[in-house]
Amino acid sequence: MTIKNLNIEEYLFGHCDAQQMHELASWASGSGKRLRLLFALRCAFLDLKCQHHFDDANLIATAEQRLFDAISKG
C-alpha cells in the first residue's frame, strides 16, 4: 500500500480526518519500520516547530521539502 504525501503532511500538522488516519494506520501497520518513521517524522516536525517559529514562507517551504525528500528516500 502506498500513502499520499498529503496524508503525511496533514498528520504532521494535526489536521487528519478519520479517513486519512485510517489510511495512515493501514499503511503503518504493514511494517514496524514505517510506524517508527511516521512517529519519528511527527516528533522531529514538532521539535523543529517549537524551536523555530514557522512564520516565514521560505522556512516553511524549505522544511517541507526536506521532510518530503526524507519520506521519498524511505
Backbone as CSV, one residue per row, in Angstrom:
resi,resn,N_x,N_y,N_z,CA_x,CA_y,CA_z,C_x,C_y,C_z
1,MET,0.844,-1.184,0.000,0.000,0.000,0.000,0.886,1.242,0.000
2,THR,0.516,2.197,-0.786,1.231,3.470,-0.798,0.403,4.507,-0.054
3,ILE,1.069,5.537,0.353,0.401,6.607,1.099,0.709,7.932,0.408
4,LYS,-0.230,8.815,0.406,-0.044,10.120,-0.222,0.753,11.035,0.707
5,ASN,1.627,11.836,0.122,2.361,12.823,0.916,1.410,13.764,1.631
6,LEU,0.265,14.056,0.996,-0.717,14.940,1.623,-1.211,14.357,2.943
7,ASN,-1.433,13.048,2.994,-1.883,12.428,4.241,-0.826,12.556,5.331
8,ILE,0.424,12.360,4.960,1.503,12.501,5.940,1.607,13.953,6.389
9,GLU,1.502,14.863,5.445,1.554,16.290,5.790,0.411,16.662,6.734
10,GLU,-0.789,16.219,6.425,-1.942,16.518,7.280,-1.750,15.923,8.670
11,TYR,-1.173,14.726,8.745,-0.895,14.096,10.036,0.106,14.930,10.833
12,LEU,1.172,15.356,10.168,2.196,16.136,10.857,1.649,17.450,11.388
13,PHE,0.755,18.062,10.623,0.161,19.326,11.051,-1.002,19.123,12.012
14,GLY,-1.411,17.873,12.230,-2.521,17.593,13.137,-3.878,17.872,12.534
15,HIS,-3.992,17.764,11.214,-5.245,18.077,10.530,-5.889,16.867,9.861
16,CYS,-5.480,15.656,10.197,-6.033,14.457,9.561,-7.493,14.263,9.927
17,ASP,-8.266,13.821,8.937,-9.633,13.403,9.235,-9.614,11.885,9.480
18,ALA,-10.767,11.321,9.773,-10.848,9.898,10.122,-10.369,9.008,8.976
19,GLN,-10.719,9.347,7.757,-10.310,8.542,6.598,-8.793,8.552,6.428
20,GLN,-8.183,9.729,6.556,-6.731,9.828,6.427,-6.030,9.059,7.545
21,MET,-6.562,9.144,8.760,-5.963,8.399,9.875,-6.056,6.896,9.622
22,HIS,-7.179,6.448,9.072,-7.341,5.030,8.753,-6.316,4.601,7.699
23,GLU,-6.133,5.417,6.660,-5.154,5.110,5.622,-3.737,5.066,6.193
24,LEU,-3.412,6.024,7.049,-2.084,6.030,7.679,-1.888,4.808,8.559
25,ALA,-2.906,4.452,9.318,-2.812,3.284,10.198,-2.631,2.009,9.382
26,SER,-3.361,1.886,8.290,-3.227,0.708,7.424,-1.832,0.633,6.818
27,TRP,-1.333,1.772,6.366,-0.002,1.824,5.769,1.070,1.480,6.799
28,ALA,0.968,2.066,7.976,1.990,1.877,9.007,1.930,0.485,9.618
29,SER,0.744,-0.129,9.661,0.620,-1.440,10.295,1.336,-2.528,9.506
30,GLY,1.634,-2.273,8.253,2.328,-3.260,7.433,3.797,-3.418,7.778
31,SER,4.338,-2.505,8.549,5.767,-2.547,8.848,6.066,-1.721,10.097
32,GLY,6.798,-2.310,11.017,7.220,-1.573,12.198,8.124,-0.410,11.827
33,LYS,8.903,-0.599,10.751,9.803,0.466,10.294,9.000,1.682,9.844
34,ARG,7.898,1.450,9.117,7.063,2.566,8.670,6.422,3.284,9.852
35,LEU,5.983,2.512,10.824,5.354,3.108,12.001,6.352,3.981,12.754
36,ARG,7.560,3.468,12.952,8.600,4.256,13.623,8.951,5.503,12.820
37,LEU,9.011,5.369,11.488,9.304,6.519,10.632,8.232,7.588,10.776
38,LEU,6.981,7.174,10.767,5.879,8.123,10.873,5.937,8.895,12.189
39,PHE,6.133,8.184,13.291,6.195,8.859,14.581,7.469,9.688,14.726
40,ALA,8.570,9.217,14.141,9.815,9.996,14.189,9.662,11.303,13.415
41,LEU,8.987,11.244,12.264,8.750,12.467,11.495,7.898,13.442,12.281
42,ARG,6.871,12.926,12.943,5.988,13.787,13.747,6.777,14.435,14.886
43,CYS,7.583,13.641,15.578,8.382,14.185,16.685,9.379,15.222,16.180
44,ALA,10.037,14.921,15.068,11.014,15.865,14.511,10.334,17.153,14.080
45,PHE,9.176,17.034,13.443,8.455,18.223,12.997,8.050,19.078,14.187
46,LEU,7.495,18.450,15.219,7.067,19.212,16.393,8.252,19.846,17.100
47,ASP,9.376,19.127,17.136,10.576,19.668,17.760,11.072,20.887,16.988
48,LEU,11.112,20.796,15.668,11.544,21.935,14.853,10.575,23.096,14.966
49,LYS,9.303,22.785,15.012,8.290,23.829,15.109,8.440,24.599,16.419
50,CYS,8.785,23.890,17.484,8.957,24.556,18.775,10.218,25.410,18.788
51,GLN,11.241,24.971,18.071,12.497,25.708,18.068,12.453,26.920,17.148
52,HIS,11.736,26.789,16.074,11.681,27.855,15.072,10.226,28.197,14.820
53,HIS,9.906,29.427,14.934,8.535,29.842,14.657,8.390,29.947,13.145
54,PHE,7.592,29.050,12.584,7.441,28.991,11.134,6.512,30.091,10.652
55,ASP,7.003,31.312,10.716,6.198,32.427,10.232,6.731,32.952,8.901
56,ASP,7.801,32.378,8.432,8.400,32.777,7.162,8.080,31.710,6.112
57,ALA,7.463,32.102,5.021,7.062,31.154,3.975,8.261,30.391,3.411
58,ASN,9.420,31.034,3.331,10.613,30.351,2.822,11.070,29.254,3.771
59,LEU,11.017,29.519,5.077,11.377,28.493,6.051,10.414,27.317,5.973
60,ILE,9.135,27.601,5.825,8.135,26.540,5.724,8.400,25.693,4.482
61,ALA,8.636,26.333,3.360,8.889,25.608,2.110,10.138,24.738,2.219
62,THR,11.185,25.261,2.828,12.419,24.501,2.996,12.198,23.300,3.904
63,ALA,11.506,23.505,5.014,11.235,22.413,5.947,10.380,21.334,5.295
64,GLU,9.360,21.740,4.551,8.504,20.770,3.874,9.292,19.990,2.829
65,GLN,10.151,20.665,2.076,10.936,19.977,1.054,11.864,18.949,1.686
66,ARG,12.524,19.314,2.775,13.406,18.367,3.465,12.621,17.169,3.973
67,LEU,11.455,17.428,4.512,10.613,16.358,5.033,10.210,15.396,3.922
68,PHE,9.708,15.927,2.806,9.241,15.066,1.734,10.394,14.374,1.011
69,ASP,11.576,14.977,0.995,12.748,14.294,0.452,13.088,13.082,1.316
70,ALA,13.010,13.262,2.629,13.284,12.149,3.545,12.249,11.046,3.391
71,ILE,10.998,11.416,3.203,9.938,10.424,3.034,10.150,9.639,1.743
72,SER,10.473,10.324,0.669,10.632,9.640,-0.617,11.831,8.696,-0.619
73,LYS,12.851,9.010,0.173,14.015,8.126,0.270,13.714,6.913,1.132
74,GLY,12.686,7.049,1.999,12.233,5.930,2.818,13.173,5.647,3.923
